[in-house]
Amino acid sequence: MSIQSASEFEAVINNVSMRIERAISERGAIPVLESADRDLKRIFAVARQPAKLKALRSLLEQTIDVITEQIPDDNTLREQLWDLSDFVDYRA
């Protein structure tokens, strides 16, 4: 289901962040995931500012790559990440 609003975008970021935190608690410190979580929080901060959100598009893509590499077997997470990307591309 595609993201239709900034508030939905923020909710999906929160879900992804919780999944990252769960992976960290299960596996211990993972610096690249901790960095990805910080980057998501940066993106979350500008979710309601389309120009700034678009400017962080490349950061979002890098973050998505890290997350999918570190948590490869979670299809729900992968779909949420695609939805975030699509929102920035088509709705912001």
N, C-alpha and C positions, 0 to 999 in steps of 0.2 A: 504494500500500500504506500503510495507516494505521500510525501510530506507536503502539506498545503499551507502551513503558516510558520512564522518564526517561533511561536510557542511549541508547536509540534517538533520543530527542529531542535529546540532546547531540550525537550523531553527525550528525544532520541539520543542526543549527546549525553544526557544524564544516564540513560540505559547503557550506552557503550562504556562510559566511565565506570559504572558499577561492575561491568563485566571485566574490565581491565583490572580493577581493584581485586576482584575475586581471583583472577589468574595470578596476581602478585601474591595474594595471601596463600594460595595453594602451592606455588612454586618458589616462593621467596623473592628477594629483591631481583628485579629485572630492569636495569637502568633504561633500556630503550622503551619499555612499556611505561615506565614512570615519566619519561620525557614525552611520550605520546599523550599521556593523560594531561600533562601540563599544557601541551599544545591544544588539546580539545577544550580545555578551560579558557584558553585565549580566544579560540574561535567562538565559544559560547558567549563570551563577553561582547562580541560584536554581532550577534545573531540578528538583532533588530536594526542594524545599520547596513543596508545592502551594499553600499560602495566599499565599506571596510571589509565586509564579509567576502565580497568578490576578490578583494586584494589578498585575502588569505587563502585563496583557492589552491595554490601550489602547496602551502603548508598542510592543508587538509588532505591533499593527495599523498604527500609524504607520510602523514600520520596514518592514513588508511593502509598504505603499503606495510608499514611497521606492524600495525595491529594484525593484519591478515597473515603476515609472516610468523608472528609470535603466537597467534591463536588461530591455527589453520582449520580446525575441524568444527567450527561453529557457524553453521549456515545461516542461522537467524542473525547473528552478529554481522556476517558478511552482507546480508540484505539491508540491514540498518545502515551500514557504511555506504552502500550504493545509494540508498535514499538520501543520505546527507549530501553526497556528491551531486546527485540530481537536483536537489533543492537549490544548491548554490548556482548550478548551471542554468536552471530554468525558472526559478521562482524569485530569487533574490534580485 
